[in-house]
Amino acid sequence: MKLTKAVRNLVIIAAIATSASFLTGCGGVSEAQMEELRGLRSEVSSLEAEAKSLKDERAKLEREIADKNAKLQQCAKDKAETTVNLTKLPK
């Protein structure tokens, strides 16, 4: 039992030491990488704006389609009603 705790503690300490050495061993980010990151962020931002614009346009077009479909249904209803009324007229 004591051996298991000792091994577990040793593994935890080794993991912490290894991760700390990796974190301190990294040199950081170069200016070129930062500039590339800024460019990519800018590109992402413009693409997100374009996607929002396209979604708005799609919603507008879907509303127009729904309006036209409603008008078509009303026309079909009026046509059917007119046809029925025409058959009722004396010849």
C-alpha positions in Angstrom: 0.0 0.0 0.0 2.8 2.4 0.9 4.7 1.3 -2.2 1.7 2.1 -4.4 1.3 5.6 -2.9 5.1 6.2 -3.3 5.0 5.1 -6.9 1.9 7.2 -7.6 3.5 10.3 -6.0 6.7 9.8 -8.0 4.7 9.5 -11.2 2.8 12.7 -10.4 6.0 14.6 -9.5 7.6 13.4 -12.7 4.6 14.5 -14.8 4.7 17.9 -13.2 8.4 18.3 -13.8 8.2 17.1 -17.4 5.3 19.5 -18.2 7.1 22.4 -16.5 10.2 21.8 -18.5 8.2 21.7 -21.7 6.5 25.0 -20.8 9.7 26.8 -19.9 11.7 25.2 -22.8 9.4 26.7 -25.5 11.0 29.8 -27.0 7.7 31.5 -27.6 6.1 32.8 -30.8 8.0 34.7 -33.4 6.9 38.0 -34.8 6.2 36.3 -38.2 4.0 33.8 -36.5 2.1 36.5 -34.7 1.6 38.4 -38.0 0.4 35.3 -39.6 -2.0 34.7 -36.7 -3.3 38.3 -37.0 -3.9 37.7 -40.7 -5.7 34.5 -40.1 -7.9 36.1 -37.5 -8.7 38.9 -39.9 -9.6 36.3 -42.6 -11.8 34.4 -40.2 -13.6 37.6 -39.2 -14.3 38.6 -42.8 -15.5 35.0 -43.6 -17.8 35.1 -40.6 -19.2 38.4 -41.8 -19.7 37.0 -45.3 -21.4 33.9 -43.9 -23.8 36.1 -41.8 -24.5 38.2 -44.9 -25.3 35.1 -47.0 -27.5 33.7 -44.2 -29.4 37.0 -44.1 -29.8 37.0 -47.9 -31.0 33.4 -47.8 -33.6 34.2 -45.2 -34.8 37.1 -47.3 -35.1 34.9 -50.4 -37.0 32.2 -48.4 -39.5 34.9 -47.3 -39.9 36.0 -50.9 -40.5 32.4 -52.0 -43.0 31.9 -49.2 -44.9 35.1 -50.3 -44.9 34.0 -53.9 -46.1 30.5 -53.0 -48.9 32.0 -50.9 -49.9 34.2 -53.9 -49.8 31.1 -56.2 -52.1 29.2 -53.8 -54.5 32.1 -53.7 -54.5 32.3 -57.5 -55.2 28.6 -57.8 -58.0 29.0 -55.3 -59.5 31.9 -57.2 -59.2 30.0 -60.5 -61.0 27.0 -59.1 -63.7 29.3 -57.7 -64.1 31.1 -61.0 -64.3 27.8 -62.9 -67.1 26.6 -60.6 -68.9 30.0 -61.1 -68.6 29.8 -64.8 -70.1 26.3 -64.9 -73.1 27.7 -63.0 -73.8 30.4 -65.6 -76.7 29.7 -68.0 -75.6 29.2 -71.6 
